[in-house]
Amino acid sequence: MTRTAFFVSDGTGITSETLGHSILTQFKGVSFRQITLPFVVSNETTLETVSQINQAAIADGEKPIVFSTLVQEEHRDMLAGCNGLVMDLFSAFVAPLEEELGVRSNHNVNQSHSIQDQNAYRIRMNAVHFALDNDDGARTRAYEEADIILIGVSRSGKTPTCVYMAMQFGLYAANYPLTEDDFDDLTLPKCLIPHKDKLFGLTINPDRLSAIREERKAGSKYASPRQCDMEVRGIEAIFAKQSIPFIDATELSIEEISTRIVAQTGLTRRLK
């Protein structure tokens, strides 16, 4: 079964996408064609959105699923008239809160991702710059400033995890790739030894690693199942010998990896 799902927002669409994706993943037997419609901020753009949803309903012969975080009541009412199943995420949460708190929300558009807290924005940007500057072992002089240093084999998810922890948590996350040259005596590279208490490992299923590397360098030794199996066994041996905490990232999203690392290490998030 294939259905169309729309994520409608008066902002970037990140919130509607995140909540919508979380809900849709509960329906394993259905494939969703997903369409994000951001910056729906006027009567004109709302009517265009309704038209696009109605066209999809005709083409599919089924109601599209619509996840909406529109704030303005007028636009939400217009969207409710479309030929789709509208999940109004704004009213589902705001109305009960207004009743409980006895205060009406301000109904301002695009508040969740606006730059209102300059300090939080500065923390996020500094953390992202740190993650990019200290990616893949390119620099090691700034490890004194790092909150955490991820280690693992190439393509095990270190870089996106570092960037996510920077963006969402404001953490200074560096990463360093270990290679087969590091596996001979199961010792850490000299640049990591002074920062051993900051190290956290990522491992991955060798078959999955081979598939990921094959997309990058098809037919290479780097992507071969034998090479991937050797590297994964080597890195896990280092984790064991050096008593470095680690998690298996094979079946986990970047969000899950990051959250589990923070929970397991007890790191304090700079961004709440």
C-alpha positions in Angstrom: 0.0 0.0 0.0 1.3 3.5 -0.9 -0.2 6.7 0.4 0.8 10.4 0.1 1.8 12.2 3.3 2.1 16.0 3.5 4.0 18.0 6.1 2.5 21.5 6.2 4.1 24.3 8.1 4.2 28.1 8.3 7.9 27.7 9.2 10.7 25.4 8.0 8.6 22.2 8.3 11.1 20.6 10.7 8.5 20.1 13.5 5.8 18.7 11.3 8.3 16.4 9.6 9.7 15.2 12.9 6.4 14.4 14.5 4.9 13.1 11.3 7.8 10.8 10.6 7.6 9.4 14.1 4.0 8.5 13.7 4.3 7.1 10.2 7.1 4.7 11.2 4.5 2.8 13.3 2.8 1.6 10.1 5.3 -0.8 8.6 3.0 -2.2 5.9 2.4 1.2 4.3 4.8 3.1 2.0 4.4 6.8 2.2 5.3 9.3 -0.6 6.3 12.3 1.6 5.9 15.9 0.6 7.0 18.9 2.8 5.3 22.3 2.2 7.0 24.9 4.3 6.3 28.6 4.8 2.5 28.4 4.3 2.0 31.9 5.7 -0.8 33.5 3.7 -4.3 32.8 2.4 -2.8 32.4 -1.1 -0.2 29.8 0.0 -2.7 28.0 2.1 -5.1 27.7 -0.9 -2.2 26.5 -3.1 -1.5 23.9 -0.4 -5.2 22.8 -0.3 -5.2 22.5 -4.1 -2.0 20.3 -4.1 -3.5 18.0 -1.5 -6.8 17.7 -3.4 -4.9 16.9 -6.6 -3.0 14.2 -4.8 -6.3 12.8 -3.5 -7.6 12.6 -7.0 -4.4 11.0 -8.4 -4.2 8.4 -5.6 -7.9 7.6 -5.2 -7.2 7.9 -1.5 -7.1 10.7 1.1 -3.6 12.0 1.7 -2.4 12.1 5.3 -1.7 15.8 6.3 0.4 16.7 9.3 0.0 20.4 10.0 1.7 22.8 12.4 0.0 25.9 11.0 -0.5 28.4 13.8 -3.0 30.9 12.4 -6.6 29.8 13.0 -7.8 31.1 9.6 -5.3 29.1 7.8 -6.0 26.0 9.8 -9.7 26.3 9.0 -8.9 26.6 5.3 -6.6 23.5 5.5 -9.3 21.5 7.3 -11.5 21.8 4.1 -9.1 19.8 2.0 -9.7 16.3 0.8 -7.2 14.8 3.2 -7.0 13.4 6.7 -5.6 16.5 8.5 -3.7 15.9 11.7 -3.6 19.4 13.3 -0.6 19.0 15.6 -0.9 22.6 16.8 -4.5 22.5 18.1 -4.0 19.0 19.5 -1.5 20.3 22.0 -2.1 24.1 22.3 -5.8 24.0 23.1 -5.5 21.7 26.1 -2.5 23.7 27.4 -4.5 26.9 27.1 -7.3 25.4 29.1 -5.0 24.0 31.8 -2.8 27.2 32.1 -5.7 29.6 31.8 -3.6 31.6 29.3 -4.1 32.0 25.6 -1.1 31.3 23.4 0.3 34.2 21.3 -0.3 32.3 18.0 2.9 33.8 16.6 4.2 32.2 13.4 7.6 30.4 13.2 8.6 30.7 16.8 10.2 27.4 17.4 13.1 28.0 15.0 13.5 31.7 15.2 16.7 33.3 16.6 15.2 34.7 19.8 17.8 33.3 22.3 21.0 34.8 21.0 23.0 32.9 23.6 21.6 29.6 22.6 22.2 30.4 18.9 25.8 31.3 19.7 26.3 28.0 21.6 24.9 26.0 18.7 27.0 27.7 16.1 30.2 27.4 18.1 29.5 23.7 18.7 28.8 23.1 15.0 32.1 24.9 14.0 34.0 22.8 16.5 32.5 19.6 15.1 33.4 20.5 11.6 36.9 21.7 12.5 37.6 18.5 14.5 36.1 16.0 12.0 37.8 12.8 11.0 41.0 13.4 13.0 41.8 16.5 10.9 42.9 18.4 14.0 43.7 17.1 17.4 45.0 20.3 19.1 41.6 21.3 20.3 40.7 18.0 22.0 41.2 19.8 25.4 38.0 21.7 24.6 36.0 18.6 23.5 33.1 17.3 25.6 33.4 14.0 23.8 35.5 12.3 21.1 33.9 9.6 19.1 36.1 6.9 17.7 35.3 4.1 15.3 36.1 2.8 11.8 35.5 4.9 8.8 31.8 5.3 7.8 30.5 4.1 11.2 28.4 7.3 11.7 30.8 9.4 13.7 30.5 12.7 11.7 26.7 13.0 11.5 26.5 12.1 15.2 28.9 14.8 16.1 27.1 17.4 14.0 23.8 16.4 15.5 25.0 16.6 19.1 26.4 20.0 18.3 23.1 21.2 16.7 20.7 19.8 19.2 22.7 19.6 22.4 25.4 22.3 22.0 28.1 19.8 22.8 31.7 20.1 21.5 32.0 16.7 19.8 35.1 15.6 17.9 35.7 12.4 16.1 38.8 10.3 15.2 38.8 7.3 12.8 40.9 4.3 13.7 42.4 2.2 10.9 43.9 -1.2 10.6 47.3 0.3 11.5 45.9 0.9 15.0 44.8 -2.7 15.5 48.1 -4.5 15.6 48.9 -3.9 19.3 45.4 -2.7 20.3 46.8 0.6 21.6 45.3 4.1 21.1 47.0 6.7 18.9 49.2 9.0 20.9 46.9 12.0 20.4 44.0 10.2 22.1 45.7 8.9 25.1 45.6 12.1 27.1 41.9 12.3 26.4 40.9 8.7 27.1 38.2 9.7 29.6 36.4 11.6 26.7 36.4 8.7 24.3 33.3 6.9 23.2 33.1 4.2 20.5 30.8 3.4 17.7 30.7 0.0 16.1 28.6 -1.3 13.2 27.7 -4.6 11.6 30.4 -5.5 9.0 27.8 -6.3 6.3 26.1 -3.0 6.8 29.5 -1.2 6.8 30.4 -2.9 3.6 27.2 -1.8 2.0 27.8 1.8 3.1 31.3 1.8 1.8 30.3 0.2 -1.5 28.2 3.3 -2.2 31.3 5.5 -1.7 34.0 3.3 -3.3 32.4 0.4 -5.3 34.5 -2.6 -5.8 37.4 -1.4 -3.6 39.3 -3.3 -0.9 38.0 -0.6 1.5 34.4 -1.8 0.9 35.1 -5.5 0.8 33.3 -7.7 3.4 36.6 -9.2 4.5 38.1 -5.7 5.1 35.1 -4.5 7.0 34.9 -7.6 9.1 38.6 -7.3 10.0 38.2 -3.6 11.0 35.1 -4.1 13.1 36.7 -7.0 15.0 39.8 -4.8 15.5 38.0 -1.8 16.8 35.9 -3.8 19.1 39.0 -5.5 20.5 40.4 -2.0 21.2 37.2 -1.0 23.0 37.5 -4.1 25.1 41.2 -3.8 26.0 41.1 0.0 26.6 37.7 -0.2 28.5 36.1 2.4 26.2 32.3 2.5 26.3 30.6 2.0 22.9 27.3 1.3 21.2 26.4 -0.6 18.1 25.0 2.0 15.7 23.8 -0.5 13.0 20.1 -0.2 13.6 20.0 3.2 15.2 19.2 6.6 13.8 21.6 9.5 14.4 19.1 10.9 16.9 19.0 7.6 18.8 22.8 7.3 18.8 23.3 10.8 20.1 20.7 10.5 22.8 22.0 7.2 24.0 25.6 8.6 24.1 24.4 11.5 26.3 22.4 9.3 28.6 25.3 6.7 28.9 28.0 9.3 29.5 26.0 11.7 31.7 27.1 14.7 29.6 25.3 17.9 30.4 23.5 19.4 27.4 24.2 23.1 26.8 20.9 23.3 24.9 17.7 22.1 26.4 
